Amino acid sequence: QVLLAQSGGGSVQPGGSLRLSCAASGYSFSTRNCVGWFRQSPGKEREGIAVFFTGGGSTYYADSVKGRFSISIDNAENTVYLQMNSLKPEDTAVYYCAAVLRPRQVVAETGCPVLGDEYNFWGQGTQVTVSS
């Protein structure tokens, strides 16, 4: 059974930082995966904010988080992280990690999907609240 277990959410003041973790069990991120972080706030559509291919290559960041958030992976721990710096109130949302297997050749041609509908493994979600 595949499980993506998230941790690290919480409340922080504007300008603060948080790091979210997404630990996989029954599944290996070190194979050819697209892994992404998504978020959704009330009344808004789910947004893909950071996506990368575990086989290497560039990382996609949404304009809304570019320069402030970074995605990384610890293969030994089979865990993906989202480091969030300079947090703003508009970053308040439920954050989800997600993964999908993708052949390297496909990723080379099209990149990793940014739409959540194309991912088939999901974390449980974690709330991030940015407020003074």
C-alpha beads as a LAMMPS data file, in Angstrom:
LAMMPS data file: protein, C-alpha beads

132 atoms
131 bonds

1 atom types
1 bond types

-500.0 500.0 xlo xhi
-500.0 500.0 ylo yhi
-500.0 500.0 zlo zhi

Masses

1 110.0

Atoms # bond

1 1 1 0.000 0.000 0.000
2 1 1 1.350 3.384 -1.026
3 1 1 1.319 6.065 1.640
4 1 1 2.559 9.621 1.371
5 1 1 2.682 10.972 4.909
6 1 1 2.938 14.729 5.248
7 1 1 4.169 16.748 8.185
8 1 1 5.412 20.206 8.990
9 1 1 2.452 22.503 8.530
10 1 1 1.263 25.048 11.038
11 1 1 0.855 28.748 11.701
12 1 1 3.491 31.371 11.081
13 1 1 3.708 35.138 10.875
14 1 1 4.249 36.877 7.551
15 1 1 7.887 36.708 6.552
16 1 1 8.386 33.452 8.409
17 1 1 9.421 30.038 7.142
18 1 1 8.111 26.507 7.257
19 1 1 9.289 23.228 5.832
20 1 1 6.834 20.597 4.727
21 1 1 7.799 16.941 4.489
22 1 1 6.315 14.157 2.393
23 1 1 7.579 10.714 3.373
24 1 1 6.713 7.783 1.157
25 1 1 6.145 4.223 2.248
26 1 1 5.320 1.331 -0.037
27 1 1 6.693 3.502 -2.822
28 1 1 10.063 4.779 -3.939
29 1 1 10.638 8.348 -5.030
30 1 1 14.013 7.299 -6.384
31 1 1 12.429 5.633 -9.385
32 1 1 11.275 7.798 -12.228
33 1 1 8.688 9.996 -10.617
34 1 1 7.202 13.379 -11.078
35 1 1 6.667 14.748 -7.587
36 1 1 4.793 17.895 -6.879
37 1 1 3.442 20.147 -4.198
38 1 1 -0.024 21.545 -4.612
39 1 1 -2.148 23.837 -2.530
40 1 1 -5.768 24.787 -2.240
41 1 1 -7.413 27.560 -0.277
42 1 1 -11.160 28.042 0.223
43 1 1 -12.920 29.214 -2.894
44 1 1 -9.888 28.716 -5.093
45 1 1 -8.833 25.997 -7.471
46 1 1 -6.010 23.655 -6.591
47 1 1 -2.697 25.136 -7.687
48 1 1 0.455 23.284 -8.631
49 1 1 3.248 25.281 -7.018
50 1 1 6.390 23.147 -7.331
51 1 1 6.997 20.112 -9.520
52 1 1 10.136 18.171 -10.332
53 1 1 11.349 14.918 -11.844
54 1 1 13.309 12.657 -9.521
55 1 1 15.424 11.525 -12.464
56 1 1 16.854 15.013 -12.792
57 1 1 16.165 18.109 -14.799
58 1 1 14.621 21.442 -14.116
59 1 1 12.031 22.218 -11.482
60 1 1 8.814 24.082 -12.116
61 1 1 7.740 26.763 -9.681
62 1 1 4.570 28.746 -9.970
63 1 1 5.122 32.474 -10.283
64 1 1 3.343 32.941 -6.971
65 1 1 6.114 31.103 -5.081
66 1 1 9.164 31.486 -7.323
67 1 1 12.197 32.682 -5.399
68 1 1 10.583 31.895 -2.036
69 1 1 9.830 28.150 -2.113
70 1 1 12.120 25.285 -3.008
71 1 1 11.493 21.575 -3.459
72 1 1 14.092 18.956 -2.623
73 1 1 14.422 15.234 -2.093
74 1 1 16.322 13.012 0.326
75 1 1 16.558 9.676 -1.447
76 1 1 17.974 7.918 1.620
77 1 1 14.911 8.967 3.605
78 1 1 12.536 8.596 0.642
79 1 1 11.191 12.017 1.540
80 1 1 10.416 15.134 -0.471
81 1 1 10.500 18.546 1.146
82 1 1 9.040 21.945 0.422
83 1 1 10.986 24.776 2.022
84 1 1 8.823 27.872 2.236
85 1 1 10.450 31.202 3.032
86 1 1 9.165 34.773 3.149
87 1 1 5.664 33.487 3.677
88 1 1 2.748 35.753 2.886
89 1 1 -0.879 35.676 4.040
90 1 1 -1.881 34.620 0.524
91 1 1 0.154 31.444 0.999
92 1 1 -2.450 30.266 3.492
93 1 1 -3.854 26.995 2.165
94 1 1 -3.923 23.248 2.565
95 1 1 -0.794 21.852 0.997
96 1 1 -0.544 18.446 -0.636
97 1 1 2.293 16.397 -2.021
98 1 1 1.672 14.083 -4.937
99 1 1 3.562 11.656 -7.134
100 1 1 3.152 9.847 -10.420
101 1 1 5.435 7.531 -12.374
102 1 1 6.614 9.001 -15.648
103 1 1 9.050 7.571 -18.220
104 1 1 12.128 9.713 -18.658
105 1 1 11.442 10.052 -22.363
106 1 1 7.998 11.473 -21.723
107 1 1 9.301 13.952 -19.184
108 1 1 12.061 15.010 -21.574
109 1 1 9.404 15.882 -24.146
110 1 1 6.622 17.326 -22.044
111 1 1 7.987 17.957 -18.575
112 1 1 6.216 16.893 -15.426
113 1 1 2.508 17.645 -15.221
114 1 1 1.458 20.699 -13.292
115 1 1 -2.181 19.678 -13.116
116 1 1 -3.043 17.626 -10.070
117 1 1 -5.436 15.435 -12.050
118 1 1 -2.464 13.645 -13.574
119 1 1 -1.079 12.503 -10.220
120 1 1 -2.242 9.269 -8.662
121 1 1 -0.604 9.211 -5.230
122 1 1 -1.427 11.937 -2.726
123 1 1 -0.513 12.960 0.761
124 1 1 -3.190 13.668 3.315
125 1 1 -2.768 17.434 3.192
126 1 1 -1.434 19.819 5.796
127 1 1 -2.690 23.250 6.758
128 1 1 -0.406 26.256 6.453
129 1 1 -1.684 29.505 7.925
130 1 1 0.193 32.772 7.527
131 1 1 -1.208 35.490 9.739
132 1 1 -0.095 38.229 12.056

Bonds

1 1 1 2
2 1 2 3
3 1 3 4
4 1 4 5
5 1 5 6
6 1 6 7
7 1 7 8
8 1 8 9
9 1 9 10
10 1 10 11
11 1 11 12
12 1 12 13
13 1 13 14
14 1 14 15
15 1 15 16
16 1 16 17
17 1 17 18
18 1 18 19
19 1 19 20
20 1 20 21
21 1 21 22
22 1 22 23
23 1 23 24
24 1 24 25
25 1 25 26
26 1 26 27
27 1 27 28
28 1 28 29
29 1 29 30
30 1 30 31
31 1 31 32
32 1 32 33
33 1 33 34
34 1 34 35
35 1 35 36
36 1 36 37
37 1 37 38
38 1 38 39
39 1 39 40
40 1 40 41
41 1 41 42
42 1 42 43
43 1 43 44
44 1 44 45
45 1 45 46
46 1 46 47
47 1 47 48
48 1 48 49
49 1 49 50
50 1 50 51
51 1 51 52
52 1 52 53
53 1 53 54
54 1 54 55
55 1 55 56
56 1 56 57
57 1 57 58
58 1 58 59
59 1 59 60
60 1 60 61
61 1 61 62
62 1 62 63
63 1 63 64
64 1 64 65
65 1 65 66
66 1 66 67
67 1 67 68
68 1 68 69
69 1 69 70
70 1 70 71
71 1 71 72
72 1 72 73
73 1 73 74
74 1 74 75
75 1 75 76
76 1 76 77
77 1 77 78
78 1 78 79
79 1 79 80
80 1 80 81
81 1 81 82
82 1 82 83
83 1 83 84
84 1 84 85
85 1 85 86
86 1 86 87
87 1 87 88
88 1 88 89
89 1 89 90
90 1 90 91
91 1 91 92
92 1 92 93
93 1 93 94
94 1 94 95
95 1 95 96
96 1 96 97
97 1 97 98
98 1 98 99
99 1 99 100
100 1 100 101
101 1 101 102
102 1 102 103
103 1 103 104
104 1 104 105
105 1 105 106
106 1 106 107
107 1 107 108
108 1 108 109
109 1 109 110
110 1 110 111
111 1 111 112
112 1 112 113
113 1 113 114
114 1 114 115
115 1 115 116
116 1 116 117
117 1 117 118
118 1 118 119
119 1 119 120
120 1 120 121
121 1 121 122
122 1 122 123
123 1 123 124
124 1 124 125
125 1 125 126
126 1 126 127
127 1 127 128
128 1 128 129
129 1 129 130
130 1 130 131
131 1 131 132
